[in-house]
């Protein structure tokens, strides 16, 4: 299989487009490809094409788009992962895995027990970092869609936004066994998958009681059983379980 590259400007066969700087560097410095090399490009919006490198100079690579190439289908259920920001590089891993699983978007959230503030996230340009990770994950797993990494926001703002949605069952909030009173199991969810939903995953230290009360008014509380999972594992386990219930596999 030809090497894959992200080219957001790619639209149709016959066009010549420049690769983003990071992608150009990967092509020239890492893979050492030159003019005439066959490649595969995707635009992050679900389209993929065969292409040929036209020019490959330091800092700039131009490719000529060829015929469209069938891309893997994204899941039928458009899932927005609302993930409480985790410590260190754990959030990087969650973003990477969620993109490979097929989420439609990632919404970083700051909860009462999140150990970083919105201001600190902005100063560290964490969103830009997660966007780069999303692109790399899409390249690795074969997706032609790069899900957006939304602007981080407070948990209360996310809950308020879910409360304004008119879709049935707009949110699924996963809770720990010790706080699972009134929560449903996956087996109790409706058999018919929704068109879209938001999956809400908490931070290290779990949810506070007030957050559970707020969310219960607009989300269905869901538990994965009697085991307590690590915060950085919860998203991938929850997504895999949901996709299995919805017969994506």
Secondary structure in CASP SS format (residue, H / E / C, confidence):
PFRMAT SS
TARGET T0000
AUTHOR 0000-0000-0000
METHOD secondary structure of the structure
MODEL  1
X C 1.00
X C 1.00
X C 1.00
X E 1.00
X E 1.00
X E 1.00
X C 1.00
X C 1.00
X C 1.00
X C 1.00
X C 1.00
X C 1.00
X C 1.00
X C 1.00
X C 1.00
X E 1.00
X E 1.00
X E 1.00
X C 1.00
X C 1.00
X H 1.00
X H 1.00
X H 1.00
X H 1.00
X H 1.00
X H 1.00
X H 1.00
X H 1.00
X H 1.00
X H 1.00
X C 1.00
X C 1.00
X C 1.00
X C 1.00
X C 1.00
X C 1.00
X C 1.00
X E 1.00
X E 1.00
X E 1.00
X E 1.00
X E 1.00
X C 1.00
X E 1.00
X E 1.00
X C 1.00
X C 1.00
X E 1.00
X E 1.00
X E 1.00
X E 1.00
X E 1.00
X E 1.00
X E 1.00
X E 1.00
X E 1.00
X E 1.00
X C 1.00
X C 1.00
X E 1.00
X E 1.00
X E 1.00
X E 1.00
X E 1.00
X E 1.00
X E 1.00
X E 1.00
X E 1.00
X E 1.00
X C 1.00
X C 1.00
X C 1.00
X C 1.00
X C 1.00
X C 1.00
X C 1.00
X C 1.00
X E 1.00
X E 1.00
X E 1.00
X E 1.00
X E 1.00
X E 1.00
X E 1.00
X C 1.00
X C 1.00
X C 1.00
X C 1.00
X C 1.00
X H 1.00
X H 1.00
X H 1.00
X H 1.00
X H 1.00
X H 1.00
X H 1.00
X H 1.00
X H 1.00
X H 1.00
X H 1.00
X H 1.00
X C 1.00
X C 1.00
X C 1.00
X E 1.00
X E 1.00
X E 1.00
X E 1.00
X E 1.00
X E 1.00
X C 1.00
X C 1.00
X C 1.00
X C 1.00
X C 1.00
X C 1.00
X C 1.00
X H 1.00
X H 1.00
X H 1.00
X H 1.00
X H 1.00
X H 1.00
X C 1.00
X C 1.00
X H 1.00
X H 1.00
X H 1.00
X H 1.00
X H 1.00
X H 1.00
X H 1.00
X H 1.00
X H 1.00
X H 1.00
X H 1.00
X H 1.00
X H 1.00
X H 1.00
X H 1.00
X H 1.00
X C 1.00
X C 1.00
X C 1.00
X E 1.00
X C 1.00
X C 1.00
X E 1.00
X E 1.00
X E 1.00
X E 1.00
X E 1.00
X E 1.00
X E 1.00
X H 1.00
X H 1.00
X H 1.00
X H 1.00
X H 1.00
X H 1.00
X H 1.00
X H 1.00
X H 1.00
X H 1.00
X C 1.00
X C 1.00
X C 1.00
X C 1.00
X C 1.00
X C 1.00
X E 1.00
X E 1.00
X E 1.00
X E 1.00
X C 1.00
X C 1.00
X H 1.00
X H 1.00
X H 1.00
X C 1.00
X C 1.00
X C 1.00
X C 1.00
X E 1.00
X E 1.00
X H 1.00
X H 1.00
X H 1.00
X C 1.00
X C 1.00
X C 1.00
X C 1.00
X C 1.00
X C 1.00
X C 1.00
X E 1.00
X E 1.00
X E 1.00
X E 1.00
X E 1.00
X E 1.00
X C 1.00
X C 1.00
X C 1.00
X C 1.00
X C 1.00
X C 1.00
X C 1.00
X H 1.00
X H 1.00
X H 1.00
X H 1.00
X H 1.00
X H 1.00
X H 1.00
X H 1.00
X C 1.00
X C 1.00
X C 1.00
X E 1.00
X E 1.00
X E 1.00
X E 1.00
X C 1.00
X C 1.00
X C 1.00
X C 1.00
X C 1.00
X C 1.00
X C 1.00
X H 1.00
X H 1.00
X H 1.00
X H 1.00
X H 1.00
X H 1.00
X H 1.00
X H 1.00
X H 1.00
X H 1.00
X H 1.00
X H 1.00
X H 1.00
X H 1.00
X H 1.00
X C 1.00
X C 1.00
X C 1.00
X C 1.00
END
